[in-house]
Amino acid sequence: MGLDQTAFASKRGVKKKEIAYWRKHPNLEGWMANRYYEKGGEGDFNCKDLFLDENDLNDLEAAVNGSLLPATQGFFFGNSCDDDYRENDLEFIYKARAHLQDGYRIRYTSWW
């Protein structure tokens, strides 16, 4: 058991594509949960969908580059691994932007 996190790109009439996967990246989960609640989400942020737009990606990139992902803990989350995932996080942001430009929606989801 543990924290599994996935990002998908999807658009009408096209099969969704997995564009990123993380295993136990708790601080990214904390950032995504905060954004979910900022956008009006309610309840536990577990198995919920968070749709990301260009502004979200800009904010996430600034947080990743500035080592500003919030320290987040959870029973199944594991330890902070921001440095280990930094390149993967930036690659996700790059892919997500490209898919947004092609008319896709970007969805992040996680389960623990």
Phi and psi in degrees as a GROMACS rama.xvg file:
@    title "Ramachandran Plot"
@    xaxis  label "Phi"
@    yaxis  label "Psi"
@TYPE xy
164.553  -177.528  GLY-2
-83.0571  117.435  LEU-3
-115.179  132.9  ASP-4
-132.399  136.657  GLN-5
-140.39  145.247  THR-6
-120.725  137.877  ALA-7
-124.343  151.326  PHE-8
-113.038  134.023  ALA-9
-147.465  152.475  SER-10
-153.151  158.245  LYS-11
-55.0732  130.625  ARG-12
82.5761  0.334045  GLY-13
-127.211  135.042  VAL-14
-61.0565  138.84  LYS-15
-63.971  149.082  LYS-16
-118.687  132.497  LYS-17
-76.8549  123.782  GLU-18
-112.529  -9.72759  ILE-19
-161.319  149.59  ALA-20
-143.541  135.157  TYR-21
-128.427  146.96  TRP-22
-121.352  111.837  ARG-23
59.5512  63.526  LYS-24
-116.403  77.1864  HIS-25
-61.9667  -35.9747  PRO-26
-71.8867  -32.2305  ASN-27
-64.9163  -41.8003  LEU-28
-58.9946  -41.96  GLU-29
-62.9628  -41.8762  GLY-30
-62.9163  -45.9331  TRP-31
-64.7731  -40.836  MET-32
-62.2231  -44.4928  ALA-33
-58.4706  -43.9278  ASN-34
-65.4028  -38.6542  ARG-35
-58.0038  -47.2495  TYR-36
-69.8952  -35.5705  TYR-37
-60.5426  -32.0054  GLU-38
-88.1825  8.63473  LYS-39
97.5423  7.21396  GLY-40
-65.0006  152.112  GLY-41
-131.47  160.235  GLU-42
77.2266  -174.346  GLY-43
-63.1141  139.485  ASP-44
-88.4507  71.0606  PHE-45
-137.405  122.268  ASN-46
61.8448  32.9994  CYS-47
-107.418  156.503  LYS-48
-99.3868  134.959  ASP-49
-123.192  116.92  LEU-50
-90.4289  130.588  PHE-51
-109.068  136.201  LEU-52
-112.045  -175.752  ASP-53
-59.711  -40.1845  GLU-54
-62.8055  -41.0887  ASN-55
-61.4047  -43.9701  ASP-56
-65.4369  -37.6847  LEU-57
-62.0401  -44.8757  ASN-58
-65.4775  -40.174  ASP-59
-65.124  -42.6772  LEU-60
-60.6366  -42.3856  GLU-61
-63.1932  -40.0111  ALA-62
-66.6422  -42.4395  ALA-63
-65.9054  -48.5828  VAL-64
-67.5735  -29.0418  ASN-65
-94.6445  8.41027  GLY-66
51.9529  46.8212  SER-67
-113.941  14.7277  LEU-68
-64.7923  136.157  LEU-69
-70.678  137.148  PRO-70
-59.8325  122.966  ALA-71
-133.327  135.738  THR-72
-127.611  151.061  GLN-73
-163.047  156.775  GLY-74
-55.7778  -39.2417  PHE-75
-104.342  10.0108  PHE-76
-84.7214  -24.1235  PHE-77
81.9539  -168.716  GLY-78
-97.8193  161.152  ASN-79
-55.817  135.633  SER-80
-143.217  33.2951  CYS-81
-55.1108  -45.0154  ASP-82
-64.3875  -38.1939  ASP-83
-66.5331  -32.9963  ASP-84
-98.3035  -3.50612  TYR-85
-51.2287  -51.6664  ARG-86
-63.3672  -39.762  GLU-87
-64.2227  -40.2386  ASN-88
-61.9222  -45.4056  ASP-89
-67.6479  -35.399  LEU-90
-64.8124  -41.3887  GLU-91
-58.5704  -46.9994  PHE-92
-59.8684  -43.5698  ILE-93
-59.9805  -49.2517  TYR-94
-63.2778  -42.2354  LYS-95
-62.1595  -43.0754  ALA-96
-61.1015  -43.9852  ARG-97
-61.8055  -41.8853  ALA-98
-68.3788  -38.421  HIS-99
-58.4222  -43.8324  LEU-100
-63.3337  -26.2024  GLN-101
-91.1224  9.6165  ASP-102
90.4391  9.70628  GLY-103
-84.9486  158.385  TYR-104
-101.108  145.006  ARG-105
-108.044  125.659  ILE-106
-125.041  129.412  ARG-107
-107.64  138.706  TYR-108
-146.303  158.035  THR-109
-150.281  161.576  SER-110
-148.783  145.181  TRP-111
